[in-house]
Amino acid sequence: MRNRFSYFLELVVLIPVFPVLYIIGTRLKNNLVKLPPRSEFLKLESSNPESCLLIIGESTAAGVGATSIETTFATHIFKNLKGRFTIFNIGENGLKAQNLQDLFRKSENEMTNAFSKTIILIGANDCFELTPPKKFKREMESFIQFLVEEKGVKKITIPLIPPVQNFPGIPQIMRIFLGWHRSILTRELEFLEKKLPHLSFENNRDKYPGEFFSEDGIHPSDMGYEMIAFSVAAKVEDNI
């Protein structure tokens, strides 16, 4: 109930400044450096093909901001886990929680039928779109249940919702509202973690140096992907 009230209050505060934010957002979108995805679909084969890990999500899974396949999140995860898992990575720039299952279905025929572990990278676009918390939670729970019940996933890790409030490429006034909404959606994932035994949510509160971000000031750089993957791989290893 408290989280719903916070969302309502956010919308009330947003109304008078929305025209200004709309103009700023339109200019930002038109002037944003367009970086290509590097890992929209990627398979990294292990010597142990029976152990499979799925990485799925938005632009961070798609490798936007990386300079090559070798510097994407998926490749760093593969290296940090020392090739113990065959990794299937699927990502789409602009993806929201409600589209996770559709994205999975698009590549389903190119992947294995079962995964032991899954990493979900999601939340930034739901912050940008101000997705209602109730809807966000419902869509995430539905996708997680799909993975567990139909794909045999034993452990699902959501590292964090990207730190939208720290994106240097976004004006400060927008970051205030993005950070507000991020905190709302973060609480929904914390609620889900308590409810679903298969889910591990890590709300990383680290500070991010300027070098963490790519030239567009939004997506991780090569160094950013390396930092994220190192932290997430440690969490995955804890559950092996």
VOVO-613988 format. One record per residue: residue number from 1; z, y, x of N, C-alpha, C in turn. Coordinates in Angstrom, 3 decimals. Atoms other than C-alpha are relative to their C-alpha. Layout:
N
NUM, Z, Y, X, Z, Y, X, Z, Y, X $
...
This chain:
240
1, 0.000, -1.200, 0.821, 0.000, 0.000, 0.000, 0.000, 1.264, 0.864 $
2, -0.070, -1.150, -0.901, 0.889, 2.391, 2.825, -1.353, 0.278, 0.649 $
3, 1.300, -0.167, -0.636, -2.473, 1.760, 4.480, -1.020, 0.584, -0.974 $
4, 0.904, -0.542, 1.014, -4.333, 2.488, 1.227, 0.268, 1.489, -0.212 $
5, -0.348, -1.414, 0.154, -2.434, 5.756, 0.892, -0.523, 0.809, 1.182 $
6, 0.500, -0.686, -1.192, -3.352, 6.686, 4.469, -1.510, 0.232, -0.113 $
7, 1.446, -0.135, 0.204, -7.015, 6.073, 3.605, -0.293, 1.090, -1.036 $
8, 0.176, -1.034, 1.030, -6.720, 8.208, 0.450, 0.240, 1.385, 0.588 $
9, -0.329, -1.288, -0.620, -5.084, 11.008, 2.444, -1.106, 0.428, 0.965 $
10, 1.099, -0.291, -0.917, -7.829, 10.771, 5.055, -1.181, 0.614, -0.746 $
11, 1.126, -0.501, 0.783, -10.490, 11.305, 2.394, 0.279, 1.402, -0.547 $
12, -0.371, -1.317, 0.516, -8.596, 14.257, 0.900, -0.138, 1.067, 1.078 $
13, 0.088, -0.947, -1.118, -8.336, 15.967, 4.295, -1.447, 0.188, 0.445 $
14, 1.388, -0.035, -0.444, -11.958, 15.133, 5.047, -0.889, 0.882, -0.868 $
15, 0.892, -0.683, 0.952, -13.454, 16.771, 1.940, -0.357, 1.427, 0.421 $
16, 0.375, -1.386, -0.323, -13.229, 20.451, 3.008, -0.787, 0.164, 1.303 $
17, 0.709, -0.145, -1.279, -14.596, 19.805, 6.507, -1.239, -0.874, 0.064 $
18, 1.131, 0.925, -0.017, -17.234, 17.260, 5.519, -1.339, 0.679, 0.294 $
19, 1.286, -0.641, -0.312, -20.171, 19.751, 5.513, -0.183, 0.286, 1.490 $
20, 0.069, -0.293, -1.436, -19.347, 20.765, 9.080, -0.216, -1.291, 0.785 $
21, 0.144, 1.284, -0.684, -18.968, 17.153, 10.188, -1.389, -0.592, -0.203 $
22, 1.340, 0.523, 0.281, -22.258, 16.248, 8.532, -1.035, 0.659, 0.905 $
23, 0.933, -0.722, -0.865, -24.122, 18.942, 10.469, 0.155, -0.451, 1.450 $
24, -0.271, 0.435, -1.374, -22.433, 17.952, 13.745, -0.521, -1.417, 0.214 $
25, 0.439, 1.389, -0.107, -23.139, 14.261, 13.081, -1.511, -0.127, 0.040 $
26, 1.463, 0.037, 0.010, -26.815, 14.904, 12.323, -0.567, 0.438, 1.342 $
27, 0.451, -0.476, -1.316, -27.280, 16.877, 15.533, 0.284, -1.027, 1.083 $
28, -0.373, 1.011, -0.985, -25.440, 14.236, 17.507, -0.963, -1.177, -0.047 $
29, 0.900, 1.134, 0.170, -27.624, 11.467, 16.102, -1.385, 0.307, 0.543 $
30, 1.341, -0.378, -0.463, -30.819, 13.374, 16.894, -0.072, 0.175, 1.511 $
31, -0.011, -0.290, -1.439, -29.765, 14.211, 20.444, 0.576, -1.128, 0.851 $
32, -0.661, 1.087, -0.725, -28.067, 10.939, 21.364, -0.988, -0.743, 0.898 $
33, 0.815, 0.802, -0.921, -29.439, 9.111, 24.405, -0.118, -1.411, -0.573 $
34, 0.224, 1.322, 0.577, -31.001, 5.919, 23.061, -0.063, -1.048, 1.124 $
35, -0.063, 1.037, -1.020, -30.014, 2.966, 25.248, -0.409, -1.346, -0.597 $
36, 0.489, 1.277, 0.544, -31.665, -0.458, 24.848, 1.066, -1.080, 0.007 $
37, -0.892, 1.168, -0.028, -29.768, -3.641, 23.942, -0.457, -0.976, 1.074 $
38, 0.331, 0.963, -1.064, -29.619, -6.305, 26.677, 0.305, -1.444, -0.394 $
39, -0.427, 1.376, 0.320, -28.135, -9.296, 24.870, 0.089, -0.215, -1.511 $
40, -0.014, 0.227, 1.450, -29.083, -9.375, 21.189, 0.113, -1.500, -0.312 $
41, -0.224, 1.450, 0.056, -29.413, -13.137, 21.615, -0.025, -0.523, 1.424 $
42, -0.130, 0.479, -1.370, -28.260, -14.868, 24.742, 0.712, -1.348, -0.010 $
43, -0.642, 1.298, -0.167, -27.467, -18.467, 25.651, 0.264, -0.222, 1.477 $
44, -0.410, 0.262, -1.377, -25.533, -19.205, 28.831, 0.561, -1.412, 0.045 $
45, -0.334, 1.429, 0.067, -25.348, -22.941, 29.466, 1.025, -0.413, 1.047 $
46, -1.045, 0.559, -0.851, -22.340, -24.704, 30.908, -0.346, -1.434, 0.367 $
47, 0.148, 1.416, -0.347, -22.161, -28.055, 32.636, 0.753, -0.880, -0.995 $
48, -0.737, 0.700, 1.047, -19.907, -28.981, 29.724, -0.522, 0.463, -1.363 $
49, 0.645, -0.487, 1.224, -22.207, -28.557, 26.694, 0.794, -0.244, -1.275 $
50, -0.795, 0.293, 1.195, -19.581, -29.922, 24.297, 0.951, 1.143, -0.352 $
51, -0.895, -1.136, 0.240, -17.414, -26.801, 24.686, -0.834, 1.263, -0.166 $
52, 0.854, -1.159, 0.294, -19.141, -23.873, 23.008, 0.823, 1.177, -0.512 $
53, -0.671, -1.232, 0.394, -18.010, -20.304, 22.565, -1.027, 0.951, -0.595 $
54, 0.874, -0.964, 0.667, -19.591, -17.833, 20.156, 0.519, 1.407, 0.220 $
55, -0.298, -1.429, -0.037, -19.671, -14.107, 20.825, -0.922, 0.656, -1.019 $
56, 0.800, -0.617, 1.047, -20.830, -12.078, 17.837, 0.544, 1.390, -0.320 $
57, -0.488, -1.324, 0.364, -20.710, -8.434, 16.855, -1.024, 1.096, 0.100 $
58, 0.811, -1.216, 0.035, -22.025, -4.921, 17.079, -0.614, 0.296, 1.362 $
59, 0.755, -0.381, -1.191, -23.573, -2.988, 19.965, 0.598, -0.513, 1.303 $
60, -0.600, 0.536, -1.226, -21.055, -4.244, 22.538, -0.434, -1.446, 0.225 $
61, 0.543, 1.359, -0.128, -22.185, -7.804, 21.808, -1.486, 0.051, 0.339 $
62, 1.430, -0.157, -0.282, -25.789, -6.574, 21.933, -0.275, 0.539, 1.401 $
63, 0.168, -0.452, -1.380, -25.178, -5.187, 25.420, -0.566, 1.395, 0.159 $
64, 0.467, -1.384, -0.115, -26.044, -1.551, 24.684, 0.874, 0.728, 1.020 $
65, -0.727, -0.694, -1.066, -25.074, 0.495, 27.741, -0.027, -0.749, 1.318 $
66, 0.135, 0.799, -1.233, -25.434, -2.361, 30.236, -1.387, 0.228, 0.596 $
67, 1.289, -0.231, -0.653, -28.222, -2.056, 32.778, -0.831, -1.273, 0.128 $
68, 0.731, 1.261, -0.098, -29.162, -5.751, 32.743, 0.784, -1.090, -0.734 $
69, -0.691, 1.140, 0.614, -28.302, -9.129, 31.218, 1.216, -0.388, 0.829 $
70, -1.074, 0.426, -0.907, -26.149, -9.836, 34.276, 1.255, 0.855, -0.118 $
71, -1.178, -0.885, 0.095, -23.835, -6.913, 33.475, 0.495, 0.145, -1.438 $
72, -0.457, -0.044, 1.388, -23.345, -7.585, 29.756, 1.365, -0.663, -0.151 $
73, -1.288, 0.612, 0.319, -20.077, -8.625, 28.152, -0.086, -1.520, 0.060 $
74, 0.134, 1.462, 0.058, -21.349, -12.173, 27.559, -0.062, -0.623, 1.388 $
75, 0.132, 0.549, -1.349, -22.333, -12.752, 31.179, 1.314, 0.096, 0.764 $
76, -1.299, -0.144, -0.664, -19.017, -11.390, 32.447, 1.011, -1.014, -0.534 $
77, -0.891, 1.008, 0.582, -17.138, -13.658, 30.020, -0.311, -1.373, 0.585 $
78, 0.432, 1.283, -0.544, -19.164, -16.636, 31.229, 0.517, -0.183, 1.429 $
79, -0.447, 0.062, -1.392, -18.313, -15.847, 34.855, 1.522, -0.080, 0.095 $
80, -1.459, -0.007, -0.053, -14.636, -15.119, 34.198, 0.607, -1.318, -0.461 $
81, -0.469, 1.306, 0.467, -14.257, -18.415, 32.366, -0.561, -1.141, 0.845 $
82, 0.497, 0.957, -0.994, -15.984, -20.127, 35.307, -0.930, -1.058, -0.604 $
83, 1.009, 0.873, 0.580, -18.712, -21.635, 33.166, 0.536, -1.177, -0.777 $
84, -0.587, 1.126, 0.736, -16.343, -23.835, 31.182, -0.526, -0.115, -1.427 $
85, 0.545, 0.014, 1.349, -18.058, -22.909, 27.919, -1.490, 0.328, 0.036 $
86, 1.355, -0.462, 0.278, -21.673, -22.796, 26.839, 0.137, 1.139, -0.997 $
87, -0.189, -1.193, 0.825, -21.885, -19.308, 25.382, -1.273, 0.325, -0.779 $
88, 1.055, -0.553, 0.844, -24.033, -18.230, 22.465, 0.444, 1.403, -0.387 $
89, -0.342, -1.391, 0.266, -24.064, -14.457, 22.151, -1.042, 0.610, -0.930 $
90, 0.914, -0.706, 0.904, -25.569, -12.587, 19.198, 0.614, 1.345, -0.380 $
91, -0.486, -1.342, 0.293, -25.274, -8.857, 18.636, -1.069, 0.864, -0.621 $
92, 0.932, -0.921, 0.656, -26.839, -6.066, 16.656, 0.583, 1.405, -0.010 $
93, -0.446, -1.388, -0.018, -26.540, -2.330, 17.183, 0.150, 0.517, -1.428 $
94, -0.229, -0.547, 1.331, -25.040, -0.612, 14.133, 0.620, -0.961, -0.990 $
95, -0.534, 1.031, 0.896, -23.530, -3.799, 12.699, 1.375, 0.377, -0.544 $
96, -1.311, -0.160, 0.623, -20.616, -3.592, 10.256, 0.555, -1.373, -0.381 $
97, -0.655, 1.266, 0.323, -18.146, -6.273, 9.198, -0.725, -0.745, -1.114 $
98, 0.644, 0.646, 1.137, -20.026, -6.946, 5.981, -1.290, -0.734, 0.366 $
99, 1.267, 0.609, -0.413, -23.114, -8.014, 7.944, 0.160, -1.116, 1.025 $
100, -0.229, 1.015, -1.029, -21.491, -10.495, 10.341, -0.613, -1.350, -0.364 $
101, 0.509, 1.318, 0.379, -22.384, -13.601, 8.388, -1.525, -0.015, -0.071 $
102, 1.466, -0.087, 0.037, -25.974, -12.443, 7.813, -0.579, -0.067, 1.408 $
103, 0.457, 0.046, -1.385, -26.364, -11.876, 11.554, 0.092, -1.414, 0.547 $
104, -0.163, 1.383, -0.451, -25.019, -15.350, 12.248, -1.116, -0.875, -0.561 $
105, 1.008, 0.832, 0.654, -27.440, -16.906, 9.769, -1.383, 0.181, 0.630 $
106, 1.313, -0.281, -0.593, -30.420, -15.237, 11.463, -0.262, -0.864, 1.236 $
107, 0.159, 0.762, -1.244, -29.793, -17.176, 14.684, 0.555, -1.408, -0.100 $
108, -0.691, 1.283, 0.161, -28.143, -20.270, 13.240, -0.817, -1.184, 0.509 $
109, 0.844, 1.124, -0.406, -31.106, -22.562, 13.933, -0.170, -0.113, 1.515 $
110, 0.138, -0.002, -1.454, -31.075, -21.602, 17.624, 1.308, -0.336, 0.706 $
111, -1.316, 0.220, -0.588, -27.411, -22.447, 18.130, 0.526, -1.387, -0.338 $
112, -0.676, 1.268, 0.287, -25.106, -25.446, 18.124, 0.603, 0.028, -1.399 $
113, -0.569, 0.080, 1.348, -23.528, -26.647, 14.901, 1.496, 0.271, -0.038 $
114, -1.456, -0.185, -0.027, -19.929, -26.165, 16.058, 0.421, 0.776, 1.242 $
115, -0.561, -0.787, -1.095, -17.898, -23.819, 18.245, 1.503, -0.233, 0.049 $
116, -1.445, 0.137, -0.108, -14.407, -24.291, 19.609, 0.691, 1.359, -0.064 $
117, -0.585, -1.347, -0.032, -13.798, -20.561, 20.105, -1.048, 1.057, -0.344 $
118, 0.879, -1.113, 0.351, -15.232, -17.266, 18.894, 0.652, 1.314, 0.402 $
119, -0.429, -1.379, -0.262, -14.970, -13.663, 20.071, -0.819, 0.902, -0.920 $
120, 0.675, -0.927, 0.907, -15.784, -11.015, 17.460, 0.184, 1.426, 0.513 $
121, -0.020, -1.394, -0.438, -16.681, -7.501, 18.615, -0.482, 0.862, -1.170 $
122, 0.338, -0.684, 1.240, -16.589, -5.264, 15.551, 0.945, 1.182, -0.237 $
123, -0.908, -1.050, 0.463, -15.168, -2.111, 13.985, -0.453, 1.424, 0.222 $
124, 0.401, -1.379, -0.276, -16.805, 0.952, 15.541, -0.842, 0.572, -1.131 $
125, 0.877, -0.512, 1.055, -19.508, 1.275, 12.901, 0.723, 0.101, -1.338 $
126, -0.822, -0.131, 1.200, -16.966, 0.648, 10.153, 0.858, 1.260, 0.056 $
127, -0.691, -1.286, -0.158, -15.091, 3.638, 11.572, -0.953, 1.147, -0.302 $
128, 0.994, -1.051, 0.233, -18.245, 5.773, 11.588, -0.349, 0.122, -1.481 $
129, 0.377, 0.019, 1.419, -19.013, 4.753, 7.998, 1.213, 0.142, -0.928 $
130, -1.240, -0.100, 0.779, -15.356, 5.086, 6.869, 0.106, -1.125, -1.034 $
131, -0.100, 1.165, 0.882, -15.425, 1.577, 5.388, 1.402, -0.079, -0.606 $
132, -1.327, 0.130, 0.624, -12.586, 1.224, 2.851, 0.773, -1.169, 0.612 $
133, -0.782, 1.060, -0.665, -9.754, -0.815, 4.394, 0.023, -1.315, -0.765 $
134, -0.026, 1.220, 0.805, -9.626, -3.275, 1.510, -1.289, -0.792, 0.175 $
135, 1.298, 0.659, -0.179, -13.339, -4.028, 1.878, -0.123, -0.582, 1.399 $
136, 0.064, 0.458, -1.389, -13.094, -4.314, 5.664, 0.795, -1.291, 0.169 $
137, -0.851, 1.191, -0.106, -10.240, -6.807, 5.418, -0.632, -1.188, -0.714 $
138, 0.620, 1.078, 0.772, -12.037, -8.824, 2.748, -1.187, -0.609, 0.728 $
139, 1.191, 0.478, -0.710, -15.267, -9.059, 4.767, 0.386, -0.763, 1.256 $
140, -0.442, 0.677, -1.211, -13.434, -10.012, 7.959, 0.627, -1.354, -0.332 $
141, -0.639, 1.261, 0.382, -11.345, -12.668, 6.221, -1.041, -1.018, -0.444 $
142, 1.061, 0.896, 0.468, -14.443, -14.134, 4.575, -0.773, -0.599, 1.170 $
143, 0.760, 0.499, -1.143, -16.306, -14.409, 7.884, 0.839, -0.946, 0.853 $
144, -0.891, 0.869, -0.777, -13.324, -15.895, 9.697, 0.156, -1.359, -0.680 $
145, -0.116, 1.265, 0.731, -12.877, -18.519, 6.989, -1.289, -0.815, 0.093 $
146, 1.288, 0.674, -0.174, -16.590, -19.324, 7.238, -0.054, -0.701, 1.354 $
147, 0.017, 0.581, -1.345, -16.255, -19.923, 10.993, 0.924, -1.213, 0.093 $
148, -0.996, 1.080, -0.086, -13.162, -22.098, 10.594, -0.426, -1.208, -0.828 $
149, 0.281, 1.094, 0.932, -14.288, -24.137, 7.611, -1.359, -0.652, 0.214 $
150, 1.350, 0.550, -0.124, -17.995, -24.552, 8.355, -0.442, -0.247, 1.441 $
151, 0.428, 0.130, -1.396, -18.254, -24.233, 12.144, 1.078, -0.565, 0.909 $
152, -1.037, 0.689, -0.760, -15.016, -25.876, 13.238, 0.703, 0.819, 1.058 $
153, -0.626, -0.856, -1.008, -13.717, -22.867, 15.178, 1.521, -0.136, -0.062 $
154, -1.446, 0.186, -0.073, -10.155, -23.398, 16.356, 0.748, 1.298, 0.314 $
155, -0.649, -1.254, -0.384, -9.432, -19.956, 17.775, -1.008, 1.142, -0.002 $
156, 0.854, -1.178, 0.097, -10.922, -16.534, 17.021, 0.738, 1.176, 0.619 $
157, -0.585, -1.163, -0.665, -10.257, -13.514, 19.222, -0.772, 1.255, -0.371 $
158, 0.575, -1.337, 0.186, -10.893, -9.926, 18.187, 0.707, 0.884, 1.021 $
159, -0.679, -0.715, -1.086, -10.192, -7.931, 21.368, 0.638, 1.311, -0.453 $
160, -0.480, -1.281, 0.487, -9.826, -4.541, 19.673, -1.127, 0.629, -0.797 $
161, 1.040, -0.863, 0.548, -11.670, -2.058, 17.539, -0.315, 1.009, 1.093 $
162, 0.331, -0.922, -1.093, -13.598, 0.068, 20.072, 0.721, 1.347, -0.132 $
163, -0.800, -1.234, 0.027, -11.668, 3.241, 21.041, -0.841, 1.228, -0.357 $
164, 0.900, -1.073, 0.439, -13.851, 5.611, 18.997, 0.606, 1.382, 0.210 $
165, -0.669, -1.287, -0.174, -11.254, 8.358, 19.372, -0.096, 0.506, 1.437 $
166, 0.127, -0.380, -1.415, -11.966, 8.390, 23.128, -1.449, 0.159, 0.452 $
167, 1.409, -0.087, -0.399, -15.772, 8.421, 23.084, -0.328, 1.423, 0.462 $
168, 0.274, -1.354, -0.494, -16.692, 11.399, 25.323, -1.273, 0.613, -0.574 $
169, 1.255, -0.519, 0.553, -20.123, 11.704, 23.697, 0.127, 0.540, -1.407 $
170, -0.223, -0.448, 1.379, -18.574, 12.626, 20.331, 0.918, 1.224, -0.007 $
171, -0.840, -1.212, 0.061, -17.167, 16.099, 19.500, 1.421, -0.296, -0.450 $
172, -1.421, 0.239, 0.232, -13.389, 16.365, 19.288, 0.355, -0.065, -1.473 $
173, -0.360, -0.021, 1.419, -13.250, 17.192, 15.575, -0.373, -1.312, -0.682 $
174, 0.398, 1.290, 0.554, -15.120, 13.971, 14.771, 0.919, -1.103, 0.502 $
175, -0.871, 1.022, -0.580, -12.911, 11.966, 17.103, 1.337, -0.091, -0.724 $
176, -1.277, -0.006, 0.727, -9.830, 13.019, 15.126, -0.084, -0.933, -1.208 $
177, 0.155, 0.823, 1.199, -11.141, 11.401, 11.941, -0.349, -1.449, 0.351 $
178, 0.328, 1.363, -0.426, -12.610, 8.411, 13.775, 1.256, -0.744, 0.455 $
179, -1.249, 0.611, -0.450, -9.261, 7.755, 15.420, 0.926, -0.316, -1.160 $
180, -0.807, 0.218, 1.200, -7.512, 8.109, 12.081, -0.462, -1.271, -0.706 $
181, 0.520, 1.169, 0.714, -9.810, 5.565, 10.461, 0.166, -1.270, 0.828 $
182, -0.208, 1.157, -0.869, -9.561, 3.265, 13.462, 1.405, -0.554, -0.170 $
183, -1.381, 0.461, 0.169, -5.786, 3.138, 13.022, 0.177, -0.720, -1.336 $
184, -0.059, 0.644, 1.316, -6.272, 2.217, 9.349, -0.584, -1.409, 0.070 $
185, 0.640, 1.310, -0.100, -8.680, -0.621, 10.126, 0.756, -0.923, 0.956 $
186, -0.817, 0.788, -0.931, -6.509, -1.758, 13.039, 1.155, -0.670, -0.735 $
187, -1.106, 0.585, 0.764, -3.596, -2.276, 10.649, -0.484, -1.139, -0.894 $
188, 0.535, 1.090, 0.824, -5.840, -4.390, 8.407, -0.172, -1.269, 0.832 $
189, 0.150, 1.166, -0.870, -6.609, -6.683, 11.348, 1.366, -0.563, 0.390 $
190, -1.361, 0.473, -0.294, -2.908, -6.854, 12.186, 0.564, -0.791, -1.184 $
191, -0.412, 0.750, 1.189, -2.239, -7.946, 8.593, -0.672, -1.370, -0.021 $
192, 0.744, 1.259, -0.001, -4.942, -10.596, 8.899, 0.524, -0.961, 1.054 $
193, -0.516, 0.859, -1.082, -3.536, -11.888, 12.180, 1.269, -0.726, -0.457 $
194, -1.217, 0.619, 0.504, -0.202, -12.565, 10.452, -0.311, -1.064, -1.051 $
195, 0.355, 0.903, 1.089, -1.973, -14.341, 7.606, -0.787, -1.218, 0.474 $
196, 0.920, 1.057, -0.415, -4.557, -16.417, 9.493, 0.409, -0.574, 1.360 $
197, -0.482, 0.591, -1.255, -3.274, -18.848, 12.173, -1.077, -0.124, 1.077 $
198, 1.085, 0.144, -0.975, -6.696, -19.084, 13.839, -0.341, 1.318, 0.706 $
199, 0.409, -1.316, -0.494, -6.909, -15.338, 14.529, 0.989, 0.576, 0.994 $
200, -0.777, -0.762, -0.972, -5.701, -13.454, 17.595, -0.632, 1.376, 0.131 $
201, 0.492, -1.374, -0.091, -6.074, -9.679, 17.453, 0.764, 0.735, 1.082 $
202, -0.635, -0.699, -1.120, -5.403, -7.648, 20.587, -0.305, 1.495, -0.107 $
203, 0.201, -1.442, 0.102, -4.934, -3.926, 19.965, 0.298, 0.650, 1.347 $
204, -0.151, -0.521, -1.354, -5.462, -2.837, 23.557, 0.148, 1.516, -0.030 $
205, -0.251, -1.448, 0.002, -3.998, 0.637, 24.124, -0.239, 0.627, 1.371 $
206, 0.281, -0.533, -1.334, -5.297, 1.126, 27.662, -0.751, 1.324, -0.085 $
207, 0.789, -1.227, -0.113, -6.688, 4.487, 28.736, -1.295, -0.337, 0.727 $
208, 1.323, 0.321, -0.516, -10.349, 4.581, 29.678, -0.508, 1.138, 0.883 $
209, 0.546, -1.030, -0.889, -11.679, 6.450, 32.733, -1.423, 0.354, -0.409 $
210, 1.348, -0.428, 0.351, -14.933, 8.365, 32.459, -1.057, -1.015, 0.362 $
211, 0.978, 0.989, -0.458, -16.737, 5.615, 34.368, -0.098, -1.199, -0.937 $
212, 0.028, 1.102, 0.958, -15.910, 3.211, 31.546, -1.200, 0.110, -0.931 $
213, 1.059, -0.236, 0.981, -18.618, 4.795, 29.392, -1.361, 0.178, 0.663 $
214, 1.375, -0.150, -0.478, -22.390, 4.731, 29.791, -0.448, 1.448, -0.182 $
215, 0.491, -1.377, 0.017, -24.580, 7.821, 29.890, -0.034, 0.618, -1.388 $
216, -0.010, -0.587, 1.347, -24.570, 8.213, 26.100, 1.394, 0.417, -0.440 $
217, -1.352, -0.407, 0.323, -20.801, 8.711, 26.128, 0.609, -0.763, -1.166 $
218, -0.476, 0.796, 1.137, -20.308, 6.033, 23.464, 0.177, -1.469, 0.390 $
219, -0.045, 1.425, -0.332, -21.112, 2.549, 24.746, 0.578, -0.215, 1.399 $
220, -0.516, 0.285, -1.345, -19.487, 0.847, 27.750, -1.110, 0.005, 1.047 $
221, 0.901, 0.103, -1.149, -21.124, 1.085, 31.147, 0.120, -1.413, 0.563 $
222, -0.155, 1.290, -0.677, -21.543, -1.888, 33.468, 1.466, -0.246, 0.361 $
223, -1.408, 0.130, -0.358, -18.020, -1.220, 34.711, 0.854, -0.200, -1.237 $
224, -0.742, 0.142, 1.246, -16.778, -0.881, 31.138, -0.052, -1.418, -0.532 $
225, 0.135, 1.375, 0.461, -18.161, -4.270, 30.173, 0.787, -0.963, 0.885 $
226, -0.754, 0.851, -0.923, -16.611, -5.816, 33.267, 1.497, 0.069, -0.303 $
227, -1.415, -0.184, 0.306, -13.204, -4.357, 32.380, 0.387, -0.721, -1.291 $
228, -0.300, 0.632, 1.286, -13.338, -5.546, 28.766, -0.004, -1.518, 0.147 $
229, 0.151, 1.454, -0.130, -14.536, -9.034, 29.682, 1.150, -0.619, 0.793 $
230, -1.110, 0.509, -0.806, -11.828, -9.487, 32.319, 1.251, -0.168, -0.861 $
231, -1.179, 0.039, 0.862, -9.126, -8.679, 29.763, -0.137, -1.066, -1.084 $
232, 0.196, 0.959, 1.091, -10.633, -10.777, 26.959, 0.001, -1.436, 0.521 $
233, 0.041, 1.356, -0.573, -11.282, -13.797, 29.200, 1.416, -0.507, 0.253 $
234, -1.394, 0.401, -0.234, -7.578, -13.822, 30.111, 0.639, -0.469, -1.304 $
235, -0.559, 0.394, 1.304, -6.697, -14.010, 26.405, -0.573, -1.359, -0.426 $
236, 0.639, 1.274, 0.365, -9.195, -16.844, 25.841, 0.591, -1.136, 0.833 $
237, -0.570, 1.024, -0.878, -7.821, -18.749, 28.846, 1.404, -0.391, -0.423 $
238, -1.369, 0.282, 0.446, -4.294, -18.462, 27.444, 0.002, -1.051, -1.118 $
239, 0.087, 0.907, 1.147, -5.496, -20.500, 24.472, -0.789, -1.259, 0.280 $
240, 0.749, 1.208, -0.341, -7.396, -23.193, 26.360, 0.947, -1.198, 0.066 $
